[in-house]
């Protein structure tokens, strides 16, 4: 027997300044760069930009490619 889908909550949920500050501090402490911070109504989106890996150094001892 299939259960009915849960109804969405009618309660408003807003991110507090304290919660956003804590999230940004955690991101900063982890050394991650924030690409974009979007605030729309009560929703806050934090977009973290990717971390570029360092290119592998090519240790060919001066040999040329064939």
PQR file of N, CA, C, O and H, with PARSE charges and radii, in Angstrom:
ATOM      1  N   UNK A   1       0.847  -1.165   0.000 -0.4000 1.5000
ATOM      2  CA  UNK A   1       0.000   0.000   0.000 -0.0000 2.0000
ATOM      3  C   UNK A   1       0.901   1.240   0.000  0.5500 1.7000
ATOM      4  O   UNK A   1       1.818   1.339   0.816 -0.5500 1.4000
ATOM      5  N   UNK A   2       0.645   2.179  -0.906 -0.4000 1.5000
ATOM      6  CA  UNK A   2       1.455   3.390  -1.005 -0.0000 2.0000
ATOM      7  C   UNK A   2       0.970   4.438  -0.020  0.5500 1.7000
ATOM      8  O   UNK A   2      -0.227   4.693   0.117 -0.5500 1.4000
ATOM      9  H   UNK A   2      -0.099   2.098  -1.569  0.4000 1.0000
ATOM     10  N   UNK A   3       1.945   5.043   0.667 -0.4000 1.5000
ATOM     11  CA  UNK A   3       1.613   6.113   1.606 -0.0000 2.0000
ATOM     12  C   UNK A   3       1.457   7.418   0.828  0.5500 1.7000
ATOM     13  O   UNK A   3       2.152   7.627  -0.166 -0.5500 1.4000
ATOM     14  H   UNK A   3       2.917   4.836   0.556  0.4000 1.0000
ATOM     15  N   UNK A   4       0.562   8.289   1.264 -0.4000 1.5000
ATOM     16  CA  UNK A   4       0.411   9.574   0.572 -0.0000 2.0000
ATOM     17  C   UNK A   4       1.664  10.421   0.747  0.5500 1.7000
ATOM     18  O   UNK A   4       2.365  10.321   1.754 -0.5500 1.4000
ATOM     19  H   UNK A   4      -0.002   8.119   2.072  0.4000 1.0000
ATOM     20  N   UNK A   5       1.930  11.249  -0.244 -0.4000 1.5000
ATOM     21  CA  UNK A   5       3.106  12.124  -0.193 -0.0000 2.0000
ATOM     22  C   UNK A   5       2.944  13.136   0.936  0.5500 1.7000
ATOM     23  O   UNK A   5       1.847  13.654   1.144 -0.5500 1.4000
ATOM     24  H   UNK A   5       1.361  11.331  -1.062  0.4000 1.0000
ATOM     25  N   UNK A   6       4.025  13.427   1.671 -0.4000 1.5000
ATOM     26  CA  UNK A   6       3.920  14.404   2.758 -0.0000 2.0000
ATOM     27  C   UNK A   6       3.638  15.796   2.214  0.5500 1.7000
ATOM     28  O   UNK A   6       4.161  16.190   1.172 -0.5500 1.4000
ATOM     29  H   UNK A   6       4.916  13.006   1.502  0.4000 1.0000
ATOM     30  N   UNK A   7       2.811  16.528   2.932 -0.4000 1.5000
ATOM     31  CA  UNK A   7       2.455  17.889   2.544 -0.0000 2.0000
ATOM     32  C   UNK A   7       3.599  18.839   2.912  0.5500 1.7000
ATOM     33  O   UNK A   7       4.211  18.682   3.968 -0.5500 1.4000
ATOM     34  H   UNK A   7       2.386  16.209   3.779  0.4000 1.0000
ATOM     35  N   UNK A   8       3.894  19.823   2.052 -0.4000 1.5000
ATOM     36  CA  UNK A   8       4.942  20.790   2.397 -0.0000 2.0000
ATOM     37  C   UNK A   8       4.544  21.611   3.616  0.5500 1.7000
ATOM     38  O   UNK A   8       3.367  21.893   3.839 -0.5500 1.4000
ATOM     39  H   UNK A   8       3.396  19.951   1.194  0.4000 1.0000
ATOM     40  N   UNK A   9       5.534  21.980   4.387 -0.4000 1.5000
ATOM     41  CA  UNK A   9       5.293  22.740   5.605 -0.0000 2.0000
ATOM     42  C   UNK A   9       4.840  24.157   5.270  0.5500 1.7000
ATOM     43  O   UNK A   9       5.357  24.776   4.340 -0.5500 1.4000
ATOM     44  H   UNK A   9       6.490  21.751   4.206  0.4000 1.0000
ATOM     45  N   UNK A  10       3.892  24.658   6.016 -0.4000 1.5000
ATOM     46  CA  UNK A  10       3.410  26.017   5.818 -0.0000 2.0000
ATOM     47  C   UNK A  10       4.169  27.013   6.692  0.5500 1.7000
ATOM     48  O   UNK A  10       3.889  28.212   6.673 -0.5500 1.4000
ATOM     49  H   UNK A  10       3.472  24.155   6.771  0.4000 1.0000
ATOM     50  N   UNK A  11       5.118  26.508   7.446 -0.4000 1.5000
ATOM     51  CA  UNK A  11       5.896  27.346   8.353 -0.0000 2.0000
ATOM     52  C   UNK A  11       7.053  27.979   7.594  0.5500 1.7000
ATOM     53  O   UNK A  11       7.686  27.317   6.772 -0.5500 1.4000
ATOM     54  H   UNK A  11       5.346  25.534   7.462  0.4000 1.0000
ATOM     55  N   UNK A  12       7.335  29.237   7.855 -0.4000 1.5000
ATOM     56  CA  UNK A  12       8.454  29.923   7.217 -0.0000 2.0000
ATOM     57  C   UNK A  12       9.737  29.603   7.973  0.5500 1.7000
ATOM     58  O   UNK A  12       9.774  29.590   9.203 -0.5500 1.4000
ATOM     59  H   UNK A  12       6.820  29.775   8.523  0.4000 1.0000
ATOM     60  N   UNK A  13      10.766  29.353   7.213 -0.4000 1.5000
ATOM     61  CA  UNK A  13      12.070  29.097   7.808 -0.0000 2.0000
ATOM     62  C   UNK A  13      13.035  30.111   7.212  0.5500 1.7000
ATOM     63  O   UNK A  13      13.168  30.208   5.992 -0.5500 1.4000
ATOM     64  H   UNK A  13      10.735  29.364   6.213  0.4000 1.0000
ATOM     65  N   UNK A  14      13.691  30.851   8.056 -0.4000 1.5000
ATOM     66  CA  UNK A  14      14.650  31.853   7.602 -0.0000 2.0000
ATOM     67  C   UNK A  14      15.999  31.578   8.241  0.5500 1.7000
ATOM     68  O   UNK A  14      16.091  31.193   9.406 -0.5500 1.4000
ATOM     69  H   UNK A  14      13.583  30.773   9.047  0.4000 1.0000
ATOM     70  N   UNK A  15      17.032  31.783   7.456 -0.4000 1.5000
ATOM     71  CA  UNK A  15      18.385  31.615   7.978 -0.0000 2.0000
ATOM     72  C   UNK A  15      18.714  32.824   8.852  0.5500 1.7000
ATOM     73  O   UNK A  15      18.526  33.968   8.438 -0.5500 1.4000
ATOM     74  H   UNK A  15      16.957  32.096   6.509  0.4000 1.0000
ATOM     75  N   UNK A  16      19.195  32.567  10.036 -0.4000 1.5000
ATOM     76  CA  UNK A  16      19.557  33.669  10.932 -0.0000 2.0000
ATOM     77  C   UNK A  16      20.949  34.181  10.572  0.5500 1.7000
ATOM     78  O   UNK A  16      21.739  33.487   9.931 -0.5500 1.4000
ATOM     79  H   UNK A  16      19.348  31.638  10.372  0.4000 1.0000
ATOM     80  N   UNK A  17      21.224  35.396  10.993 -0.4000 1.5000
ATOM     81  CA  UNK A  17      22.539  35.988  10.755 -0.0000 2.0000
ATOM     82  C   UNK A  17      23.622  35.147  11.426  0.5500 1.7000
ATOM     83  O   UNK A  17      24.717  34.981  10.890 -0.5500 1.4000
ATOM     84  H   UNK A  17      20.582  35.959  11.513  0.4000 1.0000
ATOM     85  N   UNK A  18      23.301  34.625  12.598 -0.4000 1.5000
ATOM     86  CA  UNK A  18      24.265  33.807  13.341 -0.0000 2.0000
ATOM     87  C   UNK A  18      24.579  32.516  12.571  0.5500 1.7000
ATOM     88  O   UNK A  18      25.733  32.089  12.527 -0.5500 1.4000
ATOM     89  H   UNK A  18      22.411  34.760  13.034  0.4000 1.0000
ATOM     90  N   UNK A  19      23.569  31.902  11.971 -0.4000 1.5000
ATOM     91  CA  UNK A  19      23.781  30.665  11.217 -0.0000 2.0000
ATOM     92  C   UNK A  19      24.610  30.916   9.956  0.5500 1.7000
ATOM     93  O   UNK A  19      25.494  30.124   9.627 -0.5500 1.4000
ATOM     94  H   UNK A  19      22.632  32.249  12.007  0.4000 1.0000
ATOM     95  N   UNK A  20      24.331  32.006   9.256 -0.4000 1.5000
ATOM     96  CA  UNK A  20      25.084  32.336   8.042 -0.0000 2.0000
ATOM     97  C   UNK A  20      26.526  32.657   8.398  0.5500 1.7000
ATOM     98  O   UNK A  20      27.449  32.220   7.710 -0.5500 1.4000
ATOM     99  H   UNK A  20      23.613  32.649   9.523  0.4000 1.0000
ATOM    100  N   UNK A  21      26.727  33.418   9.468 -0.4000 1.5000
ATOM    101  CA  UNK A  21      28.081  33.755   9.913 -0.0000 2.0000
ATOM    102  C   UNK A  21      28.851  32.498  10.297  0.5500 1.7000
ATOM    103  O   UNK A  21      30.030  32.371   9.965 -0.5500 1.4000
ATOM    104  H   UNK A  21      25.978  33.774  10.027  0.4000 1.0000
ATOM    105  N   UNK A  22      28.209  31.579  10.984 -0.4000 1.5000
ATOM    106  CA  UNK A  22      28.867  30.328  11.373 -0.0000 2.0000
ATOM    107  C   UNK A  22      29.252  29.517  10.136  0.5500 1.7000
ATOM    108  O   UNK A  22      30.338  28.939  10.085 -0.5500 1.4000
ATOM    109  H   UNK A  22      27.251  31.682  11.254  0.4000 1.0000
ATOM    110  N   UNK A  23      28.375  29.472   9.152 -0.4000 1.5000
ATOM    111  CA  UNK A  23      28.679  28.724   7.926 -0.0000 2.0000
ATOM    112  C   UNK A  23      29.845  29.358   7.174  0.5500 1.7000
ATOM    113  O   UNK A  23      30.728  28.648   6.691 -0.5500 1.4000
ATOM    114  H   UNK A  23      27.493  29.941   9.193  0.4000 1.0000
ATOM    115  N   UNK A  24      29.857  30.685   7.072 -0.4000 1.5000
ATOM    116  CA  UNK A  24      30.944  31.369   6.375 -0.0000 2.0000
ATOM    117  C   UNK A  24      32.275  31.208   7.113  0.5500 1.7000
ATOM    118  O   UNK A  24      33.322  31.073   6.480 -0.5500 1.4000
ATOM    119  H   UNK A  24      29.140  31.261   7.464  0.4000 1.0000
ATOM    120  N   UNK A  25      32.238  31.221   8.437 -0.4000 1.5000
ATOM    121  CA  UNK A  25      33.468  30.992   9.213 -0.0000 2.0000
ATOM    122  C   UNK A  25      34.001  29.585   8.990  0.5500 1.7000
ATOM    123  O   UNK A  25      35.207  29.390   8.838 -0.5500 1.4000
ATOM    124  H   UNK A  25      31.387  31.331   8.951  0.4000 1.0000
ATOM    125  N   UNK A  26      33.105  28.605   8.970 -0.4000 1.5000
ATOM    126  CA  UNK A  26      33.526  27.220   8.743 -0.0000 2.0000
ATOM    127  C   UNK A  26      34.146  27.066   7.359  0.5500 1.7000
ATOM    128  O   UNK A  26      35.141  26.360   7.195 -0.5500 1.4000
ATOM    129  H   UNK A  26      32.125  28.764   9.093  0.4000 1.0000
ATOM    130  N   UNK A  27      33.563  27.719   6.373 -0.4000 1.5000
ATOM    131  CA  UNK A  27      34.102  27.666   5.015 -0.0000 2.0000
ATOM    132  C   UNK A  27      35.476  28.322   4.973  0.5500 1.7000
ATOM    133  O   UNK A  27      36.404  27.791   4.363 -0.5500 1.4000
ATOM    134  H   UNK A  27      32.754  28.292   6.506  0.4000 1.0000
ATOM    135  N   UNK A  28      35.603  29.469   5.619 -0.4000 1.5000
ATOM    136  CA  UNK A  28      36.895  30.172   5.648 -0.0000 2.0000
ATOM    137  C   UNK A  28      37.949  29.345   6.369  0.5500 1.7000
ATOM    138  O   UNK A  28      39.089  29.263   5.912 -0.5500 1.4000
ATOM    139  H   UNK A  28      34.849  29.900   6.114  0.4000 1.0000
ATOM    140  N   UNK A  29      37.581  28.727   7.496 -0.4000 1.5000
ATOM    141  CA  UNK A  29      38.541  27.919   8.253 -0.0000 2.0000
ATOM    142  C   UNK A  29      38.992  26.688   7.470  0.5500 1.7000
ATOM    143  O   UNK A  29      40.099  26.188   7.669 -0.5500 1.4000
ATOM    144  H   UNK A  29      36.655  28.794   7.867  0.4000 1.0000
ATOM    145  N   UNK A  30      38.126  26.205   6.579 -0.4000 1.5000
ATOM    146  CA  UNK A  30      38.495  25.065   5.740 -0.0000 2.0000
ATOM    147  C   UNK A  30      39.344  25.495   4.551  0.5500 1.7000
ATOM    148  O   UNK A  30      39.866  24.654   3.819 -0.5500 1.4000
ATOM    149  H   UNK A  30      37.226  26.611   6.418  0.4000 1.0000
ATOM    150  N   UNK A  31      39.484  26.812   4.358 -0.4000 1.5000
ATOM    151  CA  UNK A  31      40.307  27.318   3.268 -0.0000 2.0000
ATOM    152  C   UNK A  31      39.628  27.272   1.911  0.5500 1.7000
ATOM    153  O   UNK A  31      40.302  27.277   0.881 -0.5500 1.4000
ATOM    154  H   UNK A  31      39.061  27.496   4.953  0.4000 1.0000
ATOM    155  N   UNK A  32      38.306  27.228   1.899 -0.4000 1.5000
ATOM    156  CA  UNK A  32      37.568  27.166   0.648 -0.0000 2.0000
ATOM    157  C   UNK A  32      37.173  28.573   0.195  0.5500 1.7000
ATOM    158  O   UNK A  32      36.776  29.399   1.017 -0.5500 1.4000
ATOM    159  H   UNK A  32      37.759  27.224   2.737  0.4000 1.0000
ATOM    160  N   UNK A  33      37.280  28.849  -1.105 -0.4000 1.5000
ATOM    161  CA  UNK A  33      36.893  30.172  -1.608 -0.0000 2.0000
ATOM    162  C   UNK A  33      35.387  30.244  -1.887  0.5500 1.7000
ATOM    163  O   UNK A  33      34.819  29.332  -2.487 -0.5500 1.4000
ATOM    164  H   UNK A  33      37.603  28.178  -1.773  0.4000 1.0000
ATOM    165  N   UNK A  34      34.753  31.321  -1.453 -0.4000 1.5000
ATOM    166  CA  UNK A  34      33.329  31.536  -1.723 -0.0000 2.0000
ATOM    167  C   UNK A  34      33.219  32.257  -3.057  0.5500 1.7000
ATOM    168  O   UNK A  34      33.788  33.333  -3.241 -0.5500 1.4000
ATOM    169  H   UNK A  34      35.215  32.062  -0.966  0.4000 1.0000
ATOM    170  N   UNK A  35      32.485  31.657  -3.982 -0.4000 1.5000
ATOM    171  CA  UNK A  35      32.318  32.224  -5.312 -0.0000 2.0000
ATOM    172  C   UNK A  35      31.163  33.218  -5.328  0.5500 1.7000
ATOM    173  O   UNK A  35      31.265  34.293  -5.920 -0.5500 1.4000
ATOM    174  H   UNK A  35      32.023  30.783  -3.833  0.4000 1.0000
ATOM    175  N   UNK A  36      30.055  32.848  -4.667 -0.4000 1.5000
ATOM    176  CA  UNK A  36      28.871  33.706  -4.700 -0.0000 2.0000
ATOM    177  C   UNK A  36      28.024  33.458  -3.466  0.5500 1.7000
ATOM    178  O   UNK A  36      27.910  32.326  -2.996 -0.5500 1.4000
ATOM    179  H   UNK A  36      29.972  31.975  -4.185  0.4000 1.0000
ATOM    180  N   UNK A  37      27.435  34.514  -2.948 -0.4000 1.5000
ATOM    181  CA  UNK A  37      26.520  34.433  -1.817 -0.0000 2.0000
ATOM    182  C   UNK A  37      25.208  35.067  -2.265  0.5500 1.7000
ATOM    183  O   UNK A  37      25.156  36.259  -2.569 -0.5500 1.4000
ATOM    184  H   UNK A  37      27.527  35.434  -3.329  0.4000 1.0000
ATOM    185  N   UNK A  38      24.143  34.256  -2.302 -0.4000 1.5000
ATOM    186  CA  UNK A  38      22.847  34.738  -2.764 -0.0000 2.0000
ATOM    187  C   UNK A  38      21.860  34.717  -1.601  0.5500 1.7000
ATOM    188  O   UNK A  38      21.723  33.714  -0.901 -0.5500 1.4000
ATOM    189  H   UNK A  38      24.186  33.288  -2.055  0.4000 1.0000
ATOM    190  N   UNK A  39      21.173  35.850  -1.408 -0.4000 1.5000
ATOM    191  CA  UNK A  39      20.140  35.939  -0.384 -0.0000 2.0000
ATOM    192  C   UNK A  39      18.852  36.314  -1.094  0.5500 1.7000
ATOM    193  O   UNK A  39      18.765  37.359  -1.739 -0.5500 1.4000
ATOM    194  H   UNK A  39      21.285  36.665  -1.977  0.4000 1.0000
ATOM    195  N   UNK A  40      17.849  35.448  -0.968 -0.4000 1.5000
ATOM    196  CA  UNK A  40      16.563  35.692  -1.599 -0.0000 2.0000
ATOM    197  C   UNK A  40      15.483  35.383  -0.567  0.5500 1.7000
ATOM    198  O   UNK A  40      15.237  34.226  -0.226 -0.5500 1.4000
ATOM    199  H   UNK A  40      17.919  34.600  -0.444  0.4000 1.0000
ATOM    200  N   UNK A  41      14.854  36.431  -0.085 -0.4000 1.5000
ATOM    201  CA  UNK A  41      13.858  36.237   0.959 -0.0000 2.0000
ATOM    202  C   UNK A  41      14.526  35.681   2.193  0.5500 1.7000
ATOM    203  O   UNK A  41      15.425  36.312   2.749 -0.5500 1.4000
ATOM    204  H   UNK A  41      15.054  37.371  -0.362  0.4000 1.0000
ATOM    205  N   UNK A  42      14.108  34.519   2.626 -0.4000 1.5000
ATOM    206  CA  UNK A  42      14.712  33.899   3.800 -0.0000 2.0000
ATOM    207  C   UNK A  42      15.718  32.819   3.462  0.5500 1.7000
ATOM    208  O   UNK A  42      16.265  32.177   4.358 -0.5500 1.4000
ATOM    209  H   UNK A  42      13.378  34.006   2.174  0.4000 1.0000
ATOM    210  N   UNK A  43      15.973  32.610   2.161 -0.4000 1.5000
ATOM    211  CA  UNK A  43      16.904  31.567   1.769 -0.0000 2.0000
ATOM    212  C   UNK A  43      18.268  32.155   1.454  0.5500 1.7000
ATOM    213  O   UNK A  43      18.380  33.200   0.814 -0.5500 1.4000
ATOM    214  H   UNK A  43      15.529  33.132   1.433  0.4000 1.0000
ATOM    215  N   UNK A  44      19.300  31.464   1.916 -0.4000 1.5000
ATOM    216  CA  UNK A  44      20.671  31.875   1.663 -0.0000 2.0000
ATOM    217  C   UNK A  44      21.372  30.730   0.946  0.5500 1.7000
ATOM    218  O   UNK A  44      21.334  29.584   1.394 -0.5500 1.4000
ATOM    219  H   UNK A  44      19.208  30.615   2.437  0.4000 1.0000
ATOM    220  N   UNK A  45      22.012  31.054  -0.176 -0.4000 1.5000
ATOM    221  CA  UNK A  45      22.782  30.068  -0.917 -0.0000 2.0000
ATOM    222  C   UNK A  45      24.236  30.503  -0.929  0.5500 1.7000
ATOM    223  O   UNK A  45      24.548  31.638  -1.289 -0.5500 1.4000
ATOM    224  H   UNK A  45      22.043  31.985  -0.540  0.4000 1.0000
ATOM    225  N   UNK A  46      25.117  29.608  -0.538 -0.4000 1.5000
ATOM    226  CA  UNK A  46      26.549  29.877  -0.547 -0.0000 2.0000
ATOM    227  C   UNK A  46      27.159  28.968  -1.607  0.5500 1.7000
ATOM    228  O   UNK A  46      27.101  27.743  -1.494 -0.5500 1.4000
ATOM    229  H   UNK A  46      24.864  28.686  -0.246  0.4000 1.0000
ATOM    230  N   UNK A  47      27.738  29.569  -2.627 -0.4000 1.5000
ATOM    231  CA  UNK A  47      28.361  28.814  -3.711 -0.0000 2.0000
ATOM    232  C   UNK A  47      29.875  28.876  -3.531  0.5500 1.7000
ATOM    233  O   UNK A  47      30.471  29.951  -3.469 -0.5500 1.4000
ATOM    234  H   UNK A  47      27.785  30.563  -2.719  0.4000 1.0000
ATOM    235  N   UNK A  48      30.467  27.712  -3.452 -0.4000 1.5000
ATOM    236  CA  UNK A  48      31.914  27.625  -3.260 -0.0000 2.0000
ATOM    237  C   UNK A  48      32.542  27.310  -4.603  0.5500 1.7000
ATOM    238  O   UNK A  48      32.126  26.376  -5.288 -0.5500 1.4000
ATOM    239  H   UNK A  48      29.983  26.839  -3.502  0.4000 1.0000
ATOM    240  N   UNK A  49      33.553  28.100  -4.983 -0.4000 1.5000
ATOM    241  CA  UNK A  49      34.213  27.839  -6.261 -0.0000 2.0000
ATOM    242  C   UNK A  49      35.150  26.657  -6.112  0.5500 1.7000
ATOM    243  O   UNK A  49      35.644  26.361  -5.024 -0.5500 1.4000
ATOM    244  H   UNK A  49      33.891  28.859  -4.427  0.4000 1.0000
ATOM    245  N   UNK A  50      35.380  25.998  -7.215 -0.4000 1.5000
ATOM    246  CA  UNK A  50      36.222  24.800  -7.206 -0.0000 2.0000
ATOM    247  C   UNK A  50      37.669  25.125  -6.889  0.5500 1.7000
ATOM    248  O   UNK A  50      38.152  26.231  -7.131 -0.5500 1.4000
ATOM    249  H   UNK A  50      34.979  26.238  -8.099  0.4000 1.0000
ATOM    250  N   UNK A  51      38.326  24.157  -6.356 -0.4000 1.5000
ATOM    251  CA  UNK A  51      39.737  24.305  -6.045 -0.0000 2.0000
ATOM    252  C   UNK A  51      40.514  23.641  -7.168  0.5500 1.7000
ATOM    253  O   UNK A  51      40.326  22.458  -7.453 -0.5500 1.4000
ATOM    254  H   UNK A  51      37.934  23.258  -6.159  0.4000 1.0000
ATOM    255  N   UNK A  52      41.384  24.406  -7.798 -0.4000 1.5000
ATOM    256  CA  UNK A  52      42.179  23.888  -8.899 -0.0000 2.0000
ATOM    257  C   UNK A  52      43.348  23.081  -8.347  0.5500 1.7000
ATOM    258  O   UNK A  52      44.134  23.596  -7.551 -0.5500 1.4000
ATOM    259  H   UNK A  52      41.537  25.367  -7.566  0.4000 1.0000
ATOM    260  N   UNK A  53      43.470  21.831  -8.759 -0.4000 1.5000
ATOM    261  CA  UNK A  53      44.635  21.064  -8.313 -0.0000 2.0000
ATOM    262  C   UNK A  53      45.896  21.582  -8.997  0.5500 1.7000
ATOM    263  O   UNK A  53      45.851  22.051 -10.134 -0.5500 1.4000
ATOM    264  H   UNK A  53      42.832  21.413  -9.406  0.4000 1.0000
ATOM    265  N   UNK A  54      47.001  21.492  -8.300 -0.4000 1.5000
ATOM    266  CA  UNK A  54      48.263  21.929  -8.883 -0.0000 2.0000
ATOM    267  C   UNK A  54      48.639  20.959  -9.995  0.5500 1.7000
ATOM    268  O   UNK A  54      48.516  19.745  -9.830 -0.5500 1.4000
ATOM    269  H   UNK A  54      47.037  21.111  -7.376  0.4000 1.0000
ATOM    270  N   UNK A  55      49.098  21.491 -11.129 -0.4000 1.5000
ATOM    271  CA  UNK A  55      49.465  20.574 -12.204 -0.0000 2.0000
ATOM    272  C   UNK A  55      50.662  19.716 -11.783  0.5500 1.7000
ATOM    273  O   UNK A  55      51.580  20.181 -11.107 -0.5500 1.4000
ATOM    274  H   UNK A  55      49.198  22.477 -11.262  0.4000 1.0000
ATOM    275  N   UNK A  56      50.620  18.462 -12.203 -0.4000 1.5000
ATOM    276  CA  UNK A  56      51.713  17.556 -11.854 -0.0000 2.0000
ATOM    277  C   UNK A  56      52.979  18.008 -12.563  0.5500 1.7000
ATOM    278  O   UNK A  56      52.971  18.266 -13.766 -0.5500 1.4000
ATOM    279  H   UNK A  56      49.875  18.084 -12.752  0.4000 1.0000
ATOM    280  N   UNK A  57      54.050  18.100 -11.816 -0.4000 1.5000
ATOM    281  CA  UNK A  57      55.306  18.510 -12.424 -0.0000 2.0000
ATOM    282  C   UNK A  57      55.849  17.355 -13.253  0.5500 1.7000
ATOM    283  O   UNK A  57      55.841  16.199 -12.828 -0.5500 1.4000
ATOM    284  H   UNK A  57      54.056  17.890 -10.839  0.4000 1.0000
ATOM    285  N   UNK A  58      56.311  17.693 -14.427 -0.4000 1.5000
ATOM    286  CA  UNK A  58      56.824  16.676 -15.326 -0.0000 2.0000
ATOM    287  C   UNK A  58      58.326  16.560 -15.095  0.5500 1.7000
ATOM    288  O   UNK A  58      59.089  17.462 -15.442 -0.5500 1.4000
ATOM    289  H   UNK A  58      56.318  18.632 -14.772  0.4000 1.0000
ATOM    290  N   UNK A  59      58.733  15.462 -14.518 -0.4000 1.5000
ATOM    291  CA  UNK A  59      60.139  15.236 -14.237 -0.0000 2.0000
ATOM    292  C   UNK A  59      60.684  14.295 -15.305  0.5500 1.7000
ATOM    293  O   UNK A  59      60.691  13.076 -15.136 -0.5500 1.4000
ATOM    294  H   UNK A  59      58.113  14.730 -14.236  0.4000 1.0000
ATOM    295  N   UNK A  60      61.146  14.894 -16.422 -0.4000 1.5000
ATOM    296  CA  UNK A  60      61.640  14.080 -17.525 -0.0000 2.0000
ATOM    297  C   UNK A  60      63.155  14.112 -17.653  0.5500 1.7000
ATOM    298  O   UNK A  60      63.714  13.582 -18.613 -0.5500 1.4000
ATOM    299  H   UNK A  60      61.140  15.885 -16.559  0.4000 1.0000
ATOM    300  N   UNK A  61      63.812  14.730 -16.692 -0.4000 1.5000
ATOM    301  CA  UNK A  61      65.283  14.821 -16.677 -0.0000 2.0000
ATOM    302  C   UNK A  61      65.851  15.369 -17.974  0.5500 1.7000
ATOM    303  O   UNK A  61      66.946  14.986 -18.385 -0.5500 1.4000
ATOM    304  H   UNK A  61      63.358  15.161 -15.912  0.4000 1.0000
ATOM    305  N   UNK A  62      65.110  16.267 -18.625 -0.4000 1.5000
ATOM    306  CA  UNK A  62      65.616  16.903 -19.828 -0.0000 2.0000
ATOM    307  C   UNK A  62      65.459  16.066 -21.087  0.5500 1.7000
ATOM    308  O   UNK A  62      65.979  16.451 -22.134 -0.5500 1.4000
ATOM    309  H   UNK A  62      64.221  16.578 -18.291  0.4000 1.0000
ATOM    310  N   UNK A  63      64.763  14.935 -21.026 -0.4000 1.5000
ATOM    311  CA  UNK A  63      64.578  14.086 -22.197 -0.0000 2.0000
ATOM    312  C   UNK A  63      63.485  14.673 -23.085  0.5500 1.7000
ATOM    313  O   UNK A  63      62.514  15.253 -22.598 -0.5500 1.4000
ATOM    314  H   UNK A  63      64.341  14.622 -20.175  0.4000 1.0000
ATOM    315  N   UNK A  64      63.658  14.512 -24.377 -0.4000 1.5000
ATOM    316  CA  UNK A  64      62.672  15.015 -25.336 -0.0000 2.0000
ATOM    317  C   UNK A  64      61.667  13.925 -25.652  0.5500 1.7000
ATOM    318  O   UNK A  64      61.972  12.735 -25.574 -0.5500 1.4000
ATOM    319  H   UNK A  64      64.447  14.041 -24.772  0.4000 1.0000
ATOM    320  N   UNK A  65      60.436  14.357 -26.018 -0.4000 1.5000
ATOM    321  CA  UNK A  65      59.424  13.395 -26.450 -0.0000 2.0000
ATOM    322  C   UNK A  65      59.806  12.826 -27.804  0.5500 1.7000
ATOM    323  O   UNK A  65      60.437  13.510 -28.610 -0.5500 1.4000
ATOM    324  H   UNK A  65      60.188  15.324 -26.082  0.4000 1.0000
ATOM    325  N   UNK A  66      59.439  11.611 -28.054 -0.4000 1.5000
ATOM    326  CA  UNK A  66      59.762  10.962 -29.341 -0.0000 2.0000
ATOM    327  C   UNK A  66      58.847  11.451 -30.393  0.5500 1.7000
ATOM    328  O   UNK A  66      58.950  11.030 -31.545 -0.5500 1.4000
ATOM    329  H   UNK A  66      58.927  11.056 -27.399  0.4000 1.0000
TER
END
